[in-house]
Amino acid sequence: MARYSAHANMAASIYRNYVRLLQSWPVDSTKLKLDLGQFLRNRVAEAFKHGDLSSINEAECRETYQSLHRIATNYHGNSYSRAYTSSAMGLSSDLCREVISKDTIETLKKLEKEGLKGRIKNFFGMSQSGSTTN
């Protein structure tokens, strides 16, 4: 009985740590299903189906929590200075965020559906009949 109690207390402690971490993790509504914060919330809900009474792999959960905590607190970004603040493509973090935003993804999907012929018509302001609109 004491062993179960210790295991339950450890699971409860790990669960509370995850809940605190996720409360500070932002949710980016501009991303469709790409938001890391929402993904993590779903995974924690799945892993802790019974809240702090869930049966978990404590070592794995503790290691994952520590890794996520380092990401959330930008541990490595603060520990190691970088010479450049752009990506490998030369884009700033703000521009990278914009590129993967919900609006950009929707625009790309729309362009993909139109095809090349439709994009050319839209570019030149041509109607379906082929004449230009003024």
Secondary structure by P-SEA (a helix, b strand, c coil): caaaaaaaaaaaaaaaaaaaaaaacccccccccccaaaaaaaaaaaaaccccccccaaaaaaaaaaaaaaaaaaaaaaacccccccccccccaaaaaaaacaaaaaaaaaaaaacaaaaaaaaacccccccccc
